[in-house]
Amino acid sequence: MKQQTAVSENRSDKRSPDVLQRAFLAARTAEDNRGADIVLLDMRELTSMFDIFVIVSGTSRRQLHA
């Protein structure tokens, strides 16, 4: 998987390893299902609503609705 990430890996937050593992798992699953242009954005320093955005492009209607 081509890893284009904006994820900061040197945080002392106790949830960070689990959060990063889940984000990478989501990205890998998207790639396995032919997702394209996968990007992970670390949002932990900007908002408390969510930690990481996983953004994926799809090439078919079915992929876009998944």
CHARMM internal coordinates of N, CA and C (Angstrom, degrees):
IC EDIT
DIST 1 N 1 CA 1.4567
DIST 1 CA 1 C 1.5180
ANGL 1 N 1 CA 1 C 108.54
DIST 1 C 2 N 1.3002
ANGL 1 CA 1 C 2 N 117.25
DIHE 1 N 1 CA 1 C 2 N 128.22
DIST 2 N 2 CA 1.4428
ANGL 1 C 2 N 2 CA 121.80
DIHE 1 CA 1 C 2 N 2 CA 175.66
DIST 2 CA 2 C 1.5207
ANGL 2 N 2 CA 2 C 107.59
DIHE 1 C 2 N 2 CA 2 C -71.74
DIST 2 C 3 N 1.3305
ANGL 2 CA 2 C 3 N 117.00
DIHE 2 N 2 CA 2 C 3 N 119.28
DIST 3 N 3 CA 1.4597
ANGL 2 C 3 N 3 CA 119.51
DIHE 2 CA 2 C 3 N 3 CA -172.74
DIST 3 CA 3 C 1.5221
ANGL 3 N 3 CA 3 C 111.05
DIHE 2 C 3 N 3 CA 3 C -100.82
DIST 3 C 4 N 1.3120
ANGL 3 CA 3 C 4 N 115.53
DIHE 3 N 3 CA 3 C 4 N 95.81
DIST 4 N 4 CA 1.4514
ANGL 3 C 4 N 4 CA 123.06
DIHE 3 CA 3 C 4 N 4 CA 172.62
DIST 4 CA 4 C 1.5074
ANGL 4 N 4 CA 4 C 105.71
DIHE 3 C 4 N 4 CA 4 C -102.22
DIST 4 C 5 N 1.3087
ANGL 4 CA 4 C 5 N 117.22
DIHE 4 N 4 CA 4 C 5 N 96.13
DIST 5 N 5 CA 1.4525
ANGL 4 C 5 N 5 CA 118.68
DIHE 4 CA 4 C 5 N 5 CA -176.06
DIST 5 CA 5 C 1.5127
ANGL 5 N 5 CA 5 C 111.05
DIHE 4 C 5 N 5 CA 5 C -126.97
DIST 5 C 6 N 1.3076
ANGL 5 CA 5 C 6 N 113.94
DIHE 5 N 5 CA 5 C 6 N 151.26
DIST 6 N 6 CA 1.4535
ANGL 5 C 6 N 6 CA 121.39
DIHE 5 CA 5 C 6 N 6 CA 173.62
DIST 6 CA 6 C 1.5188
ANGL 6 N 6 CA 6 C 108.26
DIHE 5 C 6 N 6 CA 6 C -114.52
DIST 6 C 7 N 1.3249
ANGL 6 CA 6 C 7 N 116.72
DIHE 6 N 6 CA 6 C 7 N 32.38
DIST 7 N 7 CA 1.4510
ANGL 6 C 7 N 7 CA 121.41
DIHE 6 CA 6 C 7 N 7 CA -176.04
DIST 7 CA 7 C 1.5106
ANGL 7 N 7 CA 7 C 109.20
DIHE 6 C 7 N 7 CA 7 C -93.54
DIST 7 C 8 N 1.3047
ANGL 7 CA 7 C 8 N 115.87
DIHE 7 N 7 CA 7 C 8 N 126.55
DIST 8 N 8 CA 1.4548
ANGL 7 C 8 N 8 CA 121.90
DIHE 7 CA 7 C 8 N 8 CA 175.31
DIST 8 CA 8 C 1.5194
ANGL 8 N 8 CA 8 C 108.71
DIHE 7 C 8 N 8 CA 8 C -82.78
DIST 8 C 9 N 1.3414
ANGL 8 CA 8 C 9 N 117.14
DIHE 8 N 8 CA 8 C 9 N 122.65
DIST 9 N 9 CA 1.4513
ANGL 8 C 9 N 9 CA 119.52
DIHE 8 CA 8 C 9 N 9 CA -175.51
DIST 9 CA 9 C 1.5169
ANGL 9 N 9 CA 9 C 113.12
DIHE 8 C 9 N 9 CA 9 C -98.92
DIST 9 C 10 N 1.3056
ANGL 9 CA 9 C 10 N 120.45
DIHE 9 N 9 CA 9 C 10 N 0.41
DIST 10 N 10 CA 1.4489
ANGL 9 C 10 N 10 CA 119.93
DIHE 9 CA 9 C 10 N 10 CA -179.32
DIST 10 CA 10 C 1.5276
ANGL 10 N 10 CA 10 C 110.81
DIHE 9 C 10 N 10 CA 10 C -111.88
DIST 10 C 11 N 1.3260
ANGL 10 CA 10 C 11 N 115.22
DIHE 10 N 10 CA 10 C 11 N 64.30
DIST 11 N 11 CA 1.4612
ANGL 10 C 11 N 11 CA 122.75
DIHE 10 CA 10 C 11 N 11 CA 174.94
DIST 11 CA 11 C 1.5043
ANGL 11 N 11 CA 11 C 109.58
DIHE 10 C 11 N 11 CA 11 C -110.50
DIST 11 C 12 N 1.3158
ANGL 11 CA 11 C 12 N 117.12
DIHE 11 N 11 CA 11 C 12 N 147.43
DIST 12 N 12 CA 1.4527
ANGL 11 C 12 N 12 CA 119.76
DIHE 11 CA 11 C 12 N 12 CA -179.41
DIST 12 CA 12 C 1.5267
ANGL 12 N 12 CA 12 C 112.13
DIHE 11 C 12 N 12 CA 12 C -93.24
DIST 12 C 13 N 1.3320
ANGL 12 CA 12 C 13 N 117.85
DIHE 12 N 12 CA 12 C 13 N 4.08
DIST 13 N 13 CA 1.4606
ANGL 12 C 13 N 13 CA 122.32
DIHE 12 CA 12 C 13 N 13 CA 178.13
DIST 13 CA 13 C 1.5270
ANGL 13 N 13 CA 13 C 109.84
DIHE 12 C 13 N 13 CA 13 C -59.77
DIST 13 C 14 N 1.3416
ANGL 13 CA 13 C 14 N 117.90
DIHE 13 N 13 CA 13 C 14 N 129.62
DIST 14 N 14 CA 1.4642
ANGL 13 C 14 N 14 CA 122.33
DIHE 13 CA 13 C 14 N 14 CA -177.44
DIST 14 CA 14 C 1.5251
ANGL 14 N 14 CA 14 C 111.79
DIHE 13 C 14 N 14 CA 14 C -62.37
DIST 14 C 15 N 1.3168
ANGL 14 CA 14 C 15 N 118.59
DIHE 14 N 14 CA 14 C 15 N -27.37
DIST 15 N 15 CA 1.4631
ANGL 14 C 15 N 15 CA 121.76
DIHE 14 CA 14 C 15 N 15 CA -178.55
DIST 15 CA 15 C 1.5151
ANGL 15 N 15 CA 15 C 112.21
DIHE 14 C 15 N 15 CA 15 C -82.59
DIST 15 C 16 N 1.3004
ANGL 15 CA 15 C 16 N 119.03
DIHE 15 N 15 CA 15 C 16 N -12.54
DIST 16 N 16 CA 1.4611
ANGL 15 C 16 N 16 CA 122.31
DIHE 15 CA 15 C 16 N 16 CA -172.97
DIST 16 CA 16 C 1.5181
ANGL 16 N 16 CA 16 C 114.74
DIHE 15 C 16 N 16 CA 16 C -53.17
DIST 16 C 17 N 1.3445
ANGL 16 CA 16 C 17 N 120.28
DIHE 16 N 16 CA 16 C 17 N -50.46
DIST 17 N 17 CA 1.4665
ANGL 16 C 17 N 17 CA 117.40
DIHE 16 CA 16 C 17 N 17 CA -178.52
DIST 17 CA 17 C 1.5282
ANGL 17 N 17 CA 17 C 112.46
DIHE 16 C 17 N 17 CA 17 C -60.10
DIST 17 C 18 N 1.3306
ANGL 17 CA 17 C 18 N 117.80
DIHE 17 N 17 CA 17 C 18 N -43.50
DIST 18 N 18 CA 1.4561
ANGL 17 C 18 N 18 CA 121.00
DIHE 17 CA 17 C 18 N 18 CA 179.64
DIST 18 CA 18 C 1.5251
ANGL 18 N 18 CA 18 C 110.67
DIHE 17 C 18 N 18 CA 18 C -65.78
DIST 18 C 19 N 1.3095
ANGL 18 CA 18 C 19 N 117.24
DIHE 18 N 18 CA 18 C 19 N -41.89
DIST 19 N 19 CA 1.4656
ANGL 18 C 19 N 19 CA 122.01
DIHE 18 CA 18 C 19 N 19 CA 179.74
DIST 19 CA 19 C 1.5292
ANGL 19 N 19 CA 19 C 109.64
DIHE 18 C 19 N 19 CA 19 C -62.93
DIST 19 C 20 N 1.3186
ANGL 19 CA 19 C 20 N 117.08
DIHE 19 N 19 CA 19 C 20 N -46.30
DIST 20 N 20 CA 1.4630
ANGL 19 C 20 N 20 CA 120.46
DIHE 19 CA 19 C 20 N 20 CA -179.92
DIST 20 CA 20 C 1.5246
ANGL 20 N 20 CA 20 C 111.35
DIHE 19 C 20 N 20 CA 20 C -65.50
DIST 20 C 21 N 1.3270
ANGL 20 CA 20 C 21 N 117.32
DIHE 20 N 20 CA 20 C 21 N -40.45
DIST 21 N 21 CA 1.4626
ANGL 20 C 21 N 21 CA 120.29
DIHE 20 CA 20 C 21 N 21 CA 178.48
DIST 21 CA 21 C 1.5234
ANGL 21 N 21 CA 21 C 110.73
DIHE 20 C 21 N 21 CA 21 C -61.14
DIST 21 C 22 N 1.3216
ANGL 21 CA 21 C 22 N 116.56
DIHE 21 N 21 CA 21 C 22 N -43.53
DIST 22 N 22 CA 1.4645
ANGL 21 C 22 N 22 CA 119.79
DIHE 21 CA 21 C 22 N 22 CA 179.77
DIST 22 CA 22 C 1.5279
ANGL 22 N 22 CA 22 C 111.44
DIHE 21 C 22 N 22 CA 22 C -66.60
DIST 22 C 23 N 1.3247
ANGL 22 CA 22 C 23 N 116.90
DIHE 22 N 22 CA 22 C 23 N -39.79
DIST 23 N 23 CA 1.4643
ANGL 22 C 23 N 23 CA 120.21
DIHE 22 CA 22 C 23 N 23 CA 179.06
DIST 23 CA 23 C 1.5229
ANGL 23 N 23 CA 23 C 110.63
DIHE 22 C 23 N 23 CA 23 C -64.38
DIST 23 C 24 N 1.3413
ANGL 23 CA 23 C 24 N 117.11
DIHE 23 N 23 CA 23 C 24 N -44.55
DIST 24 N 24 CA 1.4590
ANGL 23 C 24 N 24 CA 120.21
DIHE 23 CA 23 C 24 N 24 CA 178.66
DIST 24 CA 24 C 1.5256
ANGL 24 N 24 CA 24 C 110.97
DIHE 23 C 24 N 24 CA 24 C -66.66
DIST 24 C 25 N 1.3280
ANGL 24 CA 24 C 25 N 118.06
DIHE 24 N 24 CA 24 C 25 N -35.28
DIST 25 N 25 CA 1.4589
ANGL 24 C 25 N 25 CA 121.48
DIHE 24 CA 24 C 25 N 25 CA 176.34
DIST 25 CA 25 C 1.5285
ANGL 25 N 25 CA 25 C 110.26
DIHE 24 C 25 N 25 CA 25 C -63.69
DIST 25 C 26 N 1.3233
ANGL 25 CA 25 C 26 N 116.76
DIHE 25 N 25 CA 25 C 26 N -43.13
DIST 26 N 26 CA 1.4704
ANGL 25 C 26 N 26 CA 120.73
DIHE 25 CA 25 C 26 N 26 CA 177.62
DIST 26 CA 26 C 1.5293
ANGL 26 N 26 CA 26 C 110.67
DIHE 25 C 26 N 26 CA 26 C -62.64
DIST 26 C 27 N 1.3342
ANGL 26 CA 26 C 27 N 116.36
DIHE 26 N 26 CA 26 C 27 N -42.08
DIST 27 N 27 CA 1.4669
ANGL 26 C 27 N 27 CA 120.20
DIHE 26 CA 26 C 27 N 27 CA 179.13
DIST 27 CA 27 C 1.5231
ANGL 27 N 27 CA 27 C 110.91
DIHE 26 C 27 N 27 CA 27 C -65.11
DIST 27 C 28 N 1.3272
ANGL 27 CA 27 C 28 N 116.87
DIHE 27 N 27 CA 27 C 28 N -41.62
DIST 28 N 28 CA 1.4683
ANGL 27 C 28 N 28 CA 120.68
DIHE 27 CA 27 C 28 N 28 CA 179.44
DIST 28 CA 28 C 1.5246
ANGL 28 N 28 CA 28 C 111.01
DIHE 27 C 28 N 28 CA 28 C -65.50
DIST 28 C 29 N 1.3339
ANGL 28 CA 28 C 29 N 116.30
DIHE 28 N 28 CA 28 C 29 N -40.54
DIST 29 N 29 CA 1.4661
ANGL 28 C 29 N 29 CA 120.59
DIHE 28 CA 28 C 29 N 29 CA 177.81
DIST 29 CA 29 C 1.5248
ANGL 29 N 29 CA 29 C 110.50
DIHE 28 C 29 N 29 CA 29 C -63.08
DIST 29 C 30 N 1.3235
ANGL 29 CA 29 C 30 N 116.27
DIHE 29 N 29 CA 29 C 30 N -42.22
DIST 30 N 30 CA 1.4706
ANGL 29 C 30 N 30 CA 120.26
DIHE 29 CA 29 C 30 N 30 CA 177.52
DIST 30 CA 30 C 1.5196
ANGL 30 N 30 CA 30 C 110.44
DIHE 29 C 30 N 30 CA 30 C -61.87
DIST 30 C 31 N 1.3312
ANGL 30 CA 30 C 31 N 116.59
DIHE 30 N 30 CA 30 C 31 N -42.42
DIST 31 N 31 CA 1.4617
ANGL 30 C 31 N 31 CA 119.90
DIHE 30 CA 30 C 31 N 31 CA 179.19
DIST 31 CA 31 C 1.5287
ANGL 31 N 31 CA 31 C 111.16
DIHE 30 C 31 N 31 CA 31 C -64.97
DIST 31 C 32 N 1.3356
ANGL 31 CA 31 C 32 N 116.63
DIHE 31 N 31 CA 31 C 32 N -41.72
DIST 32 N 32 CA 1.4706
ANGL 31 C 32 N 32 CA 120.57
DIHE 31 CA 31 C 32 N 32 CA 178.71
DIST 32 CA 32 C 1.5263
ANGL 32 N 32 CA 32 C 111.59
DIHE 31 C 32 N 32 CA 32 C -62.11
DIST 32 C 33 N 1.3242
ANGL 32 CA 32 C 33 N 117.04
DIHE 32 N 32 CA 32 C 33 N -25.71
DIST 33 N 33 CA 1.4621
ANGL 32 C 33 N 33 CA 121.93
DIHE 32 CA 32 C 33 N 33 CA 179.62
DIST 33 CA 33 C 1.5252
ANGL 33 N 33 CA 33 C 111.41
DIHE 32 C 33 N 33 CA 33 C -101.69
DIST 33 C 34 N 1.3059
ANGL 33 CA 33 C 34 N 116.22
DIHE 33 N 33 CA 33 C 34 N 28.57
DIST 34 N 34 CA 1.4675
ANGL 33 C 34 N 34 CA 125.08
DIHE 33 CA 33 C 34 N 34 CA 175.55
DIST 34 CA 34 C 1.5211
ANGL 34 N 34 CA 34 C 114.60
DIHE 33 C 34 N 34 CA 34 C 64.53
DIST 34 C 35 N 1.3245
ANGL 34 CA 34 C 35 N 117.58
DIHE 34 N 34 CA 34 C 35 N 31.31
DIST 35 N 35 CA 1.4547
ANGL 34 C 35 N 35 CA 120.73
DIHE 34 CA 34 C 35 N 35 CA 171.54
DIST 35 CA 35 C 1.5224
ANGL 35 N 35 CA 35 C 109.13
DIHE 34 C 35 N 35 CA 35 C -71.97
DIST 35 C 36 N 1.3009
ANGL 35 CA 35 C 36 N 117.28
DIHE 35 N 35 CA 35 C 36 N 154.96
DIST 36 N 36 CA 1.4628
ANGL 35 C 36 N 36 CA 121.27
DIHE 35 CA 35 C 36 N 36 CA -177.49
DIST 36 CA 36 C 1.5227
ANGL 36 N 36 CA 36 C 110.54
DIHE 35 C 36 N 36 CA 36 C -129.55
DIST 36 C 37 N 1.3131
ANGL 36 CA 36 C 37 N 116.07
DIHE 36 N 36 CA 36 C 37 N 161.70
DIST 37 N 37 CA 1.4710
ANGL 36 C 37 N 37 CA 122.53
DIHE 36 CA 36 C 37 N 37 CA 175.69
DIST 37 CA 37 C 1.5329
ANGL 37 N 37 CA 37 C 111.46
DIHE 36 C 37 N 37 CA 37 C 51.39
DIST 37 C 38 N 1.3112
ANGL 37 CA 37 C 38 N 117.70
DIHE 37 N 37 CA 37 C 38 N 51.63
DIST 38 N 38 CA 1.4581
ANGL 37 C 38 N 38 CA 122.67
DIHE 37 CA 37 C 38 N 38 CA -176.27
DIST 38 CA 38 C 1.5251
ANGL 38 N 38 CA 38 C 109.83
DIHE 37 C 38 N 38 CA 38 C -77.46
DIST 38 C 39 N 1.3247
ANGL 38 CA 38 C 39 N 115.08
DIHE 38 N 38 CA 38 C 39 N 128.49
DIST 39 N 39 CA 1.4627
ANGL 38 C 39 N 39 CA 121.45
DIHE 38 CA 38 C 39 N 39 CA -179.43
DIST 39 CA 39 C 1.5258
ANGL 39 N 39 CA 39 C 108.60
DIHE 38 C 39 N 39 CA 39 C -133.99
DIST 39 C 40 N 1.3318
ANGL 39 CA 39 C 40 N 116.27
DIHE 39 N 39 CA 39 C 40 N 136.12
DIST 40 N 40 CA 1.4599
ANGL 39 C 40 N 40 CA 121.98
DIHE 39 CA 39 C 40 N 40 CA 173.36
DIST 40 CA 40 C 1.5213
ANGL 40 N 40 CA 40 C 108.09
DIHE 39 C 40 N 40 CA 40 C -111.02
DIST 40 C 41 N 1.3252
ANGL 40 CA 40 C 41 N 116.20
DIHE 40 N 40 CA 40 C 41 N 128.73
DIST 41 N 41 CA 1.4604
ANGL 40 C 41 N 41 CA 121.14
DIHE 40 CA 40 C 41 N 41 CA 179.51
DIST 41 CA 41 C 1.5171
ANGL 41 N 41 CA 41 C 109.50
DIHE 40 C 41 N 41 CA 41 C -117.03
DIST 41 C 42 N 1.3187
ANGL 41 CA 41 C 42 N 116.24
DIHE 41 N 41 CA 41 C 42 N 122.45
DIST 42 N 42 CA 1.4601
ANGL 41 C 42 N 42 CA 121.68
DIHE 41 CA 41 C 42 N 42 CA 177.84
DIST 42 CA 42 C 1.5287
ANGL 42 N 42 CA 42 C 108.56
DIHE 41 C 42 N 42 CA 42 C -80.78
DIST 42 C 43 N 1.3241
ANGL 42 CA 42 C 43 N 116.12
DIHE 42 N 42 CA 42 C 43 N 112.17
DIST 43 N 43 CA 1.4638
ANGL 42 C 43 N 43 CA 121.15
DIHE 42 CA 42 C 43 N 43 CA -176.38
DIST 43 CA 43 C 1.5316
ANGL 43 N 43 CA 43 C 112.56
DIHE 42 C 43 N 43 CA 43 C -107.97
DIST 43 C 44 N 1.3365
ANGL 43 CA 43 C 44 N 117.54
DIHE 43 N 43 CA 43 C 44 N 5.08
DIST 44 N 44 CA 1.4591
ANGL 43 C 44 N 44 CA 121.69
DIHE 43 CA 43 C 44 N 44 CA -173.74
DIST 44 CA 44 C 1.5134
ANGL 44 N 44 CA 44 C 114.03
DIHE 43 C 44 N 44 CA 44 C -59.78
DIST 44 C 45 N 1.3060
ANGL 44 CA 44 C 45 N 117.60
DIHE 44 N 44 CA 44 C 45 N -32.74
DIST 45 N 45 CA 1.4679
ANGL 44 C 45 N 45 CA 120.32
DIHE 44 CA 44 C 45 N 45 CA -178.80
DIST 45 CA 45 C 1.5307
ANGL 45 N 45 CA 45 C 112.17
DIHE 44 C 45 N 45 CA 45 C -83.60
DIST 45 C 46 N 1.3310
ANGL 45 CA 45 C 46 N 116.41
DIHE 45 N 45 CA 45 C 46 N -12.34
DIST 46 N 46 CA 1.4589
ANGL 45 C 46 N 46 CA 120.44
DIHE 45 CA 45 C 46 N 46 CA -175.57
DIST 46 CA 46 C 1.5188
ANGL 46 N 46 CA 46 C 114.12
DIHE 45 C 46 N 46 CA 46 C -101.37
DIST 46 C 47 N 1.3266
ANGL 46 CA 46 C 47 N 117.39
DIHE 46 N 46 CA 46 C 47 N -28.36
DIST 47 N 47 CA 1.4548
ANGL 46 C 47 N 47 CA 120.39
DIHE 46 CA 46 C 47 N 47 CA -177.00
DIST 47 CA 47 C 1.5263
ANGL 47 N 47 CA 47 C 109.76
DIHE 46 C 47 N 47 CA 47 C -153.48
DIST 47 C 48 N 1.3080
ANGL 47 CA 47 C 48 N 115.78
DIHE 47 N 47 CA 47 C 48 N 153.82
DIST 48 N 48 CA 1.4677
ANGL 47 C 48 N 48 CA 119.82
DIHE 47 CA 47 C 48 N 48 CA 176.90
DIST 48 CA 48 C 1.5330
ANGL 48 N 48 CA 48 C 111.23
DIHE 47 C 48 N 48 CA 48 C -98.07
DIST 48 C 49 N 1.3144
ANGL 48 CA 48 C 49 N 117.81
DIHE 48 N 48 CA 48 C 49 N 1.64
DIST 49 N 49 CA 1.4646
ANGL 48 C 49 N 49 CA 121.78
DIHE 48 CA 48 C 49 N 49 CA -178.22
DIST 49 CA 49 C 1.5284
ANGL 49 N 49 CA 49 C 112.28
DIHE 48 C 49 N 49 CA 49 C -74.17
DIST 49 C 50 N 1.3229
ANGL 49 CA 49 C 50 N 117.99
DIHE 49 N 49 CA 49 C 50 N -34.92
DIST 50 N 50 CA 1.4591
ANGL 49 C 50 N 50 CA 122.16
DIHE 49 CA 49 C 50 N 50 CA -179.22
DIST 50 CA 50 C 1.5188
ANGL 50 N 50 CA 50 C 108.54
DIHE 49 C 50 N 50 CA 50 C -153.55
DIST 50 C 51 N 1.3298
ANGL 50 CA 50 C 51 N 116.23
DIHE 50 N 50 CA 50 C 51 N 163.95
DIST 51 N 51 CA 1.4583
ANGL 50 C 51 N 51 CA 121.25
DIHE 50 CA 50 C 51 N 51 CA -176.06
DIST 51 CA 51 C 1.5239
ANGL 51 N 51 CA 51 C 112.81
DIHE 50 C 51 N 51 CA 51 C -98.66
DIST 51 C 52 N 1.3400
ANGL 51 CA 51 C 52 N 115.84
DIHE 51 N 51 CA 51 C 52 N -53.96
DIST 52 N 52 CA 1.4643
ANGL 51 C 52 N 52 CA 120.06
DIHE 51 CA 51 C 52 N 52 CA -174.55
DIST 52 CA 52 C 1.5207
ANGL 52 N 52 CA 52 C 109.70
DIHE 51 C 52 N 52 CA 52 C -135.91
DIST 52 C 53 N 1.3250
ANGL 52 CA 52 C 53 N 115.57
DIHE 52 N 52 CA 52 C 53 N 134.48
DIST 53 N 53 CA 1.4644
ANGL 52 C 53 N 53 CA 122.14
DIHE 52 CA 52 C 53 N 53 CA 172.82
DIST 53 CA 53 C 1.5234
ANGL 53 N 53 CA 53 C 107.54
DIHE 52 C 53 N 53 CA 53 C -92.84
DIST 53 C 54 N 1.3099
ANGL 53 CA 53 C 54 N 116.56
DIHE 53 N 53 CA 53 C 54 N 133.23
DIST 54 N 54 CA 1.4571
ANGL 53 C 54 N 54 CA 121.70
DIHE 53 CA 53 C 54 N 54 CA 171.49
DIST 54 CA 54 C 1.5193
ANGL 54 N 54 CA 54 C 105.75
DIHE 53 C 54 N 54 CA 54 C -111.83
DIST 54 C 55 N 1.3228
ANGL 54 CA 54 C 55 N 116.15
DIHE 54 N 54 CA 54 C 55 N 115.78
DIST 55 N 55 CA 1.4622
ANGL 54 C 55 N 55 CA 121.74
DIHE 54 CA 54 C 55 N 55 CA -176.94
DIST 55 CA 55 C 1.5274
ANGL 55 N 55 CA 55 C 108.33
DIHE 54 C 55 N 55 CA 55 C -112.83
DIST 55 C 56 N 1.3371
ANGL 55 CA 55 C 56 N 115.85
DIHE 55 N 55 CA 55 C 56 N 128.42
DIST 56 N 56 CA 1.4684
ANGL 55 C 56 N 56 CA 121.10
DIHE 55 CA 55 C 56 N 56 CA -176.22
DIST 56 CA 56 C 1.5195
ANGL 56 N 56 CA 56 C 109.11
DIHE 55 C 56 N 56 CA 56 C -137.34
DIST 56 C 57 N 1.3162
ANGL 56 CA 56 C 57 N 116.41
DIHE 56 N 56 CA 56 C 57 N 139.83
DIST 57 N 57 CA 1.4607
ANGL 56 C 57 N 57 CA 122.01
DIHE 56 CA 56 C 57 N 57 CA 173.32
DIST 57 CA 57 C 1.5142
ANGL 57 N 57 CA 57 C 109.15
DIHE 56 C 57 N 57 CA 57 C -96.77
DIST 57 C 58 N 1.3260
ANGL 57 CA 57 C 58 N 115.72
DIHE 57 N 57 CA 57 C 58 N 149.53
DIST 58 N 58 CA 1.4577
ANGL 57 C 58 N 58 CA 121.44
DIHE 57 CA 57 C 58 N 58 CA 176.35
DIST 58 CA 58 C 1.5207
ANGL 58 N 58 CA 58 C 109.46
DIHE 57 C 58 N 58 CA 58 C -124.20
DIST 58 C 59 N 1.3307
ANGL 58 CA 58 C 59 N 115.30
DIHE 58 N 58 CA 58 C 59 N 158.95
DIST 59 N 59 CA 1.4725
ANGL 58 C 59 N 59 CA 119.02
DIHE 58 CA 58 C 59 N 59 CA -176.84
DIST 59 CA 59 C 1.5189
ANGL 59 N 59 CA 59 C 112.98
DIHE 58 C 59 N 59 CA 59 C -110.44
DIST 59 C 60 N 1.3356
ANGL 59 CA 59 C 60 N 116.72
DIHE 59 N 59 CA 59 C 60 N -2.13
DIST 60 N 60 CA 1.4590
ANGL 59 C 60 N 60 CA 118.75
DIHE 59 CA 59 C 60 N 60 CA 178.64
DIST 60 CA 60 C 1.5234
ANGL 60 N 60 CA 60 C 109.50
DIHE 59 C 60 N 60 CA 60 C -136.54
DIST 60 C 61 N 1.2957
ANGL 60 CA 60 C 61 N 116.47
DIHE 60 N 60 CA 60 C 61 N 162.30
DIST 61 N 61 CA 1.4647
ANGL 60 C 61 N 61 CA 121.61
DIHE 60 CA 60 C 61 N 61 CA 179.23
DIST 61 CA 61 C 1.5364
ANGL 61 N 61 CA 61 C 110.60
DIHE 60 C 61 N 61 CA 61 C -58.24
DIST 61 C 62 N 1.3207
ANGL 61 CA 61 C 62 N 115.69
DIHE 61 N 61 CA 61 C 62 N -41.84
DIST 62 N 62 CA 1.4675
ANGL 61 C 62 N 62 CA 120.46
DIHE 61 CA 61 C 62 N 62 CA -178.81
DIST 62 CA 62 C 1.5276
ANGL 62 N 62 CA 62 C 110.93
DIHE 61 C 62 N 62 CA 62 C -62.81
DIST 62 C 63 N 1.3171
ANGL 62 CA 62 C 63 N 117.49
DIHE 62 N 62 CA 62 C 63 N -42.62
DIST 63 N 63 CA 1.4634
ANGL 62 C 63 N 63 CA 120.79
DIHE 62 CA 62 C 63 N 63 CA 178.21
DIST 63 CA 63 C 1.5221
ANGL 63 N 63 CA 63 C 111.15
DIHE 62 C 63 N 63 CA 63 C -64.05
DIST 63 C 64 N 1.2989
ANGL 63 CA 63 C 64 N 116.74
DIHE 63 N 63 CA 63 C 64 N -39.74
DIST 64 N 64 CA 1.4593
ANGL 63 C 64 N 64 CA 120.60
DIHE 63 CA 63 C 64 N 64 CA -177.76
DIST 64 CA 64 C 1.5195
ANGL 64 N 64 CA 64 C 112.39
DIHE 63 C 64 N 64 CA 64 C -67.57
DIST 64 C 65 N 1.3313
ANGL 64 CA 64 C 65 N 117.37
DIHE 64 N 64 CA 64 C 65 N -28.01
DIST 65 N 65 CA 1.4591
ANGL 64 C 65 N 65 CA 120.81
DIHE 64 CA 64 C 65 N 65 CA 179.42
DIST 65 CA 65 C 1.5121
ANGL 65 N 65 CA 65 C 113.45
DIHE 64 C 65 N 65 CA 65 C -88.45
DIST 65 C 66 N 1.3320
ANGL 65 CA 65 C 66 N 117.33
DIHE 65 N 65 CA 65 C 66 N -9.22
DIST 66 N 66 CA 1.4829
ANGL 65 C 66 N 66 CA 121.17
DIHE 65 CA 65 C 66 N 66 CA -178.29
DIST 66 CA 66 C 1.5110
ANGL 66 N 66 CA 66 C 112.10
DIHE 65 C 66 N 66 CA 66 C -75.23
END
COOR INIT
IC SEED 1 N 1 CA 1 C
IC BUILD
